[in-house]
Amino acid sequence: MVCGNGVLTAYGEENKEADGVQEDILIQAPAGILIEADTGTVLYKKSEEEKRSPASITKIMTLLLIFDSLADGNLKLTDTVTTSAYAKSMGGSQVFLEEGETQDVETMIKCIVIASGNDASVAMAEHIAGSEQEFVKRMNQRAEQLGMQDTHFEDCCGLTDSENHYTTAKDVAIMSRELITRYPKILTYSSIWMENILHVTKQGSKEFTLTNTNKLLRSYEGCTGLKTGSTGKAKYCVSAVAQKNDITLIAVVMGAPDYKVRFRDGAALFNYGFSKCSRYIDDHPMKLPRLKVRNGKEEYVALKYEKTLVWIGTDGKNIGEVTRKLSLPEQVTAPVKRGKLAGKMEYYAGKEQIGSVNILYDQSVPRSTWIWSLGKLVRKLVFH
């Protein structure tokens, strides 16, 4: 056992659901969920699998597909997007784009995530997929890939009140987690409180101020996003993100009776989560030895960690001292292939194992042949 030097900010186990608190006390809204973003650990849930109208938190999936296109190289932040007559006609929450008006992709992202622009959402859907209908097909395909089993989209902005446009608090948390962990840059945009954009049309140029619909940015310290939504059918919804002490939480509230309850419930979920969460990260891992290789063209092989251990606890307890146990063979026989499993580093809090990290070979070592061994012997003799 070797004492650990990791930084403690929390305690937990991947995908372990917390015992939770009484459902009808913590939040007033009929449905909600709280998860830790790194591991997906569920900290609280209330009717999290109940199908509900999502309103504009639909746009989380729209933003995810936009960032997928950016990552794939099919889209650039500087690309120009033209607003169609259909996109202009959306109504509801909008940034008042005119038919034929152009904006770059980055501005459109801001219009969607800050001001919840339905017109900007449809314009981006048409730009990426050719039509909103085709884009919505991709939204549903992406939802299926993520395991969002109780979700079906019919538009890209959540404006519809169709019975066939639905999701759950659990599924909203899934797509929110995918968006912020795969594309953390979204939080740079979603944390903007106010910003001006410039409308340039045939009528001339004028500034328009985007104001964030997520009031938690101002009322809850550490909040960095993500998306609000409200319609008569959906009532008031939010998928909110907050970060403290290297812990990131995602709080989803659906069906709140008014906007004050929506944000009050979000804050209550965050307070509960941060009071329960602690985190251990092995940011000073033990230096790994080299392993002796039998019958190889190299005498030793280098090793590496597969990843850094991050461990989240959800019981509110201090983890205490963490110890490590390295499990490796004394030697290995060639051939050795880079990236293959060599052993494990196990981590313990007291007698409880809190996790492990694979140790991999960091180089390949071919098997030696008698001709190669003879040549090596001759070279040694000559140089000697």
C-alpha positions in Angstrom: 0.0 0.0 0.0 1.2 3.5 -0.9 -0.4 6.6 0.6 -2.1 8.8 -2.1 -1.5 12.4 -2.8 -4.8 13.1 -4.7 -6.8 16.2 -4.1 -10.0 15.7 -2.1 -13.0 17.7 -3.0 -15.5 14.6 -3.0 -16.7 10.8 -2.6 -18.7 8.2 -4.8 -19.2 5.5 -7.3 -20.1 5.7 -11.0 -23.9 5.4 -11.8 -24.7 4.7 -8.2 -28.0 6.2 -7.3 -28.2 8.1 -4.0 -30.7 7.1 -1.4 -32.1 10.5 -1.9 -34.5 12.7 0.1 -38.3 12.6 0.4 -39.5 13.4 -3.2 -42.2 15.9 -2.4 -40.1 18.1 -0.1 -37.0 19.1 -2.0 -38.7 20.5 -5.1 -42.2 21.7 -5.8 -42.2 20.9 -9.5 -43.7 17.5 -10.4 -40.6 16.1 -12.0 -36.9 16.6 -11.7 -33.4 15.0 -11.4 -30.0 16.0 -10.2 -26.8 14.3 -11.5 -23.1 14.7 -11.1 -21.7 15.4 -14.6 -18.4 13.6 -14.6 -19.7 10.2 -13.6 -23.5 10.5 -14.2 -24.2 9.7 -10.6 -27.9 10.3 -9.7 -28.1 12.4 -6.5 -31.9 13.0 -6.5 -34.9 12.1 -8.6 -38.6 12.7 -8.7 -40.8 11.3 -11.4 -37.7 11.4 -13.6 -39.1 9.0 -16.2 -42.5 10.7 -16.6 -43.0 11.9 -20.1 -43.5 15.6 -20.3 -43.5 18.4 -22.9 -40.0 20.0 -22.8 -40.6 23.4 -24.3 -37.3 25.1 -25.2 -35.1 22.7 -23.4 -35.6 20.8 -26.6 -32.9 23.2 -27.9 -30.3 21.3 -25.9 -30.4 18.6 -28.5 -30.4 21.2 -31.3 -27.2 22.6 -29.8 -25.7 19.1 -29.4 -26.2 18.5 -33.2 -24.7 21.9 -34.0 -21.6 21.1 -31.9 -21.4 17.6 -33.5 -21.3 19.3 -36.9 -18.6 21.6 -35.7 -16.6 18.7 -34.3 -17.0 16.7 -37.6 -15.7 19.6 -39.6 -19.0 20.0 -41.5 -19.5 23.4 -39.9 -17.4 26.3 -38.8 -18.2 29.1 -36.3 -17.5 31.6 -39.1 -19.9 30.1 -41.6 -22.7 32.3 -42.8 -26.3 31.2 -42.1 -29.2 32.7 -44.1 -32.6 33.0 -42.5 -35.5 31.6 -44.5 -39.1 32.9 -44.5 -40.1 29.8 -42.6 -37.5 30.4 -39.9 -38.5 34.0 -39.6 -42.2 32.9 -39.1 -41.5 30.9 -35.9 -42.8 33.3 -33.4 -42.6 32.7 -29.6 -39.2 33.3 -28.1 -37.2 34.9 -31.0 -34.4 37.3 -31.8 -36.3 38.8 -34.8 -34.2 37.6 -37.7 -35.5 38.8 -41.0 -35.9 36.7 -44.2 -32.6 36.8 -46.0 -30.7 38.1 -43.0 -27.3 36.4 -42.5 -25.5 35.7 -39.2 -22.4 33.6 -38.5 -22.8 30.3 -36.7 -21.3 31.6 -33.5 -23.9 34.4 -33.3 -26.7 31.9 -34.0 -25.5 29.7 -31.2 -25.6 32.7 -28.9 -29.1 33.5 -30.1 -30.2 30.0 -29.3 -28.6 29.4 -25.9 -28.8 32.9 -24.5 -32.2 34.2 -25.8 -33.8 30.9 -26.8 -34.4 32.1 -30.3 -36.8 29.8 -32.2 -36.0 31.6 -35.4 -32.3 31.0 -35.0 -32.8 27.3 -34.1 -34.8 26.7 -37.3 -32.3 28.6 -39.4 -29.5 26.5 -38.1 -31.5 23.3 -38.6 -32.1 24.2 -42.2 -28.5 25.1 -42.7 -27.2 21.8 -41.3 -29.8 19.4 -42.6 -31.5 21.2 -45.5 -34.9 21.3 -43.6 -36.2 21.3 -40.1 -37.9 17.9 -40.8 -34.6 16.3 -41.7 -32.8 17.9 -38.8 -35.5 16.5 -36.4 -34.9 13.0 -37.7 -31.2 13.5 -36.7 -32.3 14.7 -33.3 -34.3 11.5 -32.7 -31.4 9.4 -34.0 -29.0 11.1 -31.6 -31.5 10.6 -28.8 -31.6 6.9 -29.5 -27.8 6.7 -29.6 -27.7 8.3 -26.1 -30.2 5.8 -24.7 -32.9 8.4 -24.3 -35.7 5.8 -24.4 -38.6 8.1 -23.4 -38.0 10.9 -25.9 -39.4 11.9 -29.2 -38.9 15.3 -30.9 -41.2 16.9 -33.6 -39.4 20.2 -33.9 -36.0 21.7 -33.1 -37.1 24.4 -30.8 -39.9 23.0 -28.5 -42.6 25.4 -29.8 -45.0 22.6 -30.6 -47.6 21.4 -28.1 -47.9 18.1 -29.9 -48.5 15.0 -27.8 -45.7 13.4 -29.8 -43.1 15.9 -28.7 -42.0 14.7 -25.3 -39.1 13.8 -23.1 -38.3 13.1 -19.4 -36.2 14.8 -16.7 -33.9 11.8 -16.9 -33.4 12.1 -20.7 -32.9 15.8 -20.5 -30.1 15.2 -18.0 -28.6 12.6 -20.4 -28.5 15.0 -23.3 -27.3 17.9 -21.1 -24.5 15.8 -19.8 -23.5 14.8 -23.3 -23.4 18.4 -24.4 -21.4 19.9 -21.6 -18.9 17.1 -21.2 -18.3 16.5 -24.9 -18.4 20.2 -25.8 -17.6 22.3 -22.6 -17.3 25.4 -24.8 -21.1 25.6 -24.7 -20.8 26.8 -21.1 -18.9 29.8 -22.3 -21.9 30.8 -24.3 -24.6 29.7 -21.9 -23.0 31.8 -19.0 -23.3 35.1 -21.0 -25.8 37.3 -19.3 -26.2 40.0 -22.0 -24.7 40.6 -25.4 -25.6 42.7 -28.4 -25.9 41.3 -31.9 -26.2 43.4 -35.1 -29.1 42.9 -37.5 -28.1 43.9 -41.0 -31.1 43.9 -43.4 -32.5 45.8 -46.3 -34.0 48.2 -43.8 -30.5 49.0 -42.5 -28.4 48.0 -39.4 -29.6 47.9 -35.8 -28.4 46.4 -32.6 -30.4 43.8 -30.7 -29.7 42.8 -27.1 -29.7 39.1 -26.2 -30.7 38.6 -22.5 -30.2 35.3 -20.9 -33.4 33.5 -19.9 -31.7 31.6 -17.1 -32.0 33.8 -14.0 -29.9 31.3 -11.9 -26.8 32.8 -13.6 -27.4 35.9 -11.4 -29.0 34.3 -8.3 -26.9 31.1 -7.8 -23.1 31.3 -7.4 -21.4 28.9 -9.8 -24.2 28.5 -12.3 -22.9 28.5 -15.8 -25.9 27.4 -17.9 -27.7 25.7 -19.5 -31.3 26.2 -21.0 -34.8 27.2 -19.9 -38.1 26.5 -21.5 -41.8 27.3 -21.0 -45.1 26.9 -22.8 -48.7 26.5 -21.6 -48.4 22.8 -21.9 -44.9 22.3 -20.5 -45.2 24.9 -17.8 -41.8 26.1 -16.6 -38.6 23.9 -17.2 -34.9 24.3 -16.8 -31.8 22.3 -17.2 -29.2 24.1 -15.2 -25.5 23.6 -14.7 -23.4 24.7 -11.7 -19.8 24.2 -10.7 -18.1 24.4 -7.3 -14.9 22.9 -6.0 -14.3 21.0 -9.3 -17.7 19.3 -9.0 -20.2 19.9 -11.8 -23.9 19.3 -11.2 -26.8 19.2 -13.7 -30.3 20.0 -12.2 -33.4 19.4 -14.3 -36.8 20.8 -13.3 -39.9 20.1 -15.4 -43.5 21.3 -15.1 -42.9 24.0 -12.4 -46.1 26.2 -12.0 -44.2 29.4 -12.5 -40.7 30.7 -13.3 -39.9 31.5 -9.6 -40.6 27.9 -8.6 -38.5 26.7 -11.5 -35.4 28.6 -10.4 -36.1 28.0 -6.6 -36.2 24.3 -7.3 -33.0 24.4 -9.3 -31.2 26.2 -6.5 -32.6 23.7 -4.0 -31.2 20.8 -6.0 -27.8 22.4 -6.3 -27.7 23.1 -2.6 -28.6 19.5 -1.8 -26.1 18.2 -4.3 -23.1 20.3 -3.2 -23.8 19.4 0.4 -23.6 15.7 -0.5 -20.8 15.6 -3.0 -17.1 15.2 -2.4 -14.4 14.4 -5.0 -11.1 12.6 -5.0 -8.8 12.9 -7.9 -5.4 11.3 -8.1 -3.6 14.3 -9.7 -0.2 13.2 -8.4 -0.1 9.5 -9.5 2.7 7.3 -8.3 5.6 6.9 -10.8 5.3 3.6 -12.5 8.3 1.2 -12.7 9.5 -0.5 -15.9 8.7 -4.2 -16.2 11.5 -6.7 -17.1 10.8 -8.5 -20.4 11.9 -12.1 -21.1 12.9 -13.2 -24.6 12.3 -9.6 -25.9 14.3 -7.3 -28.1 14.2 -4.9 -25.2 15.1 -5.8 -21.6 12.4 -3.6 -20.1 9.1 -2.2 -21.1 7.6 1.2 -20.0 4.2 1.5 -18.5 1.4 4.2 -18.3 -1.9 4.8 -16.6 -5.0 4.4 -18.8 -6.6 7.4 -17.2 -6.7 9.5 -14.0 -8.9 8.2 -11.2 -11.8 10.6 -10.5 -14.1 9.4 -7.7 -17.3 11.1 -6.6 -18.9 10.5 -3.3 -22.5 11.3 -2.5 -23.0 10.6 1.2 -21.7 13.9 2.5 -18.8 12.2 4.4 -15.1 13.0 4.3 -13.3 10.3 2.4 -10.2 10.5 4.7 -6.8 9.1 3.7 -6.7 7.2 0.4 -4.1 4.5 -0.2 -3.0 2.8 -3.4 -2.1 -0.8 -4.2 -0.1 -1.5 -7.4 -0.7 -4.9 -8.9 1.9 -5.9 -11.6 3.7 -9.2 -12.5 7.4 -9.4 -11.7 8.2 -9.8 -15.4 6.5 -10.5 -18.8 7.3 -12.5 -21.8 7.6 -11.0 -25.2 6.0 -10.1 -27.5 4.4 -7.1 -25.7 2.0 -4.8 -27.5 1.6 -1.1 -26.7 -1.7 -0.3 -25.1 -2.4 -3.8 -23.8 -3.2 -4.4 -20.1 -0.3 -4.9 -17.8 -1.8 -4.6 -14.4 -3.9 -2.3 -12.1 -3.6 0.5 -9.6 -6.3 0.0 -6.9 -7.5 2.8 -4.6 -8.8 2.3 -1.0 -10.5 4.5 1.6 -9.9 2.5 4.7 -10.7 -1.1 3.7 -13.2 -0.1 1.0 -11.9 -0.1 -2.6 -13.1 3.1 -4.2 -11.9 2.4 -7.7 -9.0 1.2 -9.9 -7.1 2.3 -13.0 -5.7 0.0 -15.6 -1.9 0.0 -16.2 -1.0 -0.3 -19.8 2.2 -1.1 -21.8 3.5 2.2 -23.2 5.6 0.6 -25.9 5.7 -2.6 -28.0 8.5 -5.1 -27.5 8.9 -7.8 -30.2 10.1 -11.3 -29.4 13.8 -11.9 -30.0 15.0 -14.6 -32.4 18.2 -16.6 -32.2 19.6 -14.7 -35.1 18.8 -11.3 -33.4 20.3 -12.6 -30.1 23.4 -13.8 -31.9 23.8 -10.4 -33.6 23.4 -8.6 -30.3 26.1 -10.8 -28.7 28.4 -10.1 -31.6 27.8 -6.3 -31.3 28.6 -6.5 -27.6 31.8 -8.3 -28.2 32.9 -6.0 -31.0 32.2 -2.8 -29.0 33.8 -4.3 -25.9 
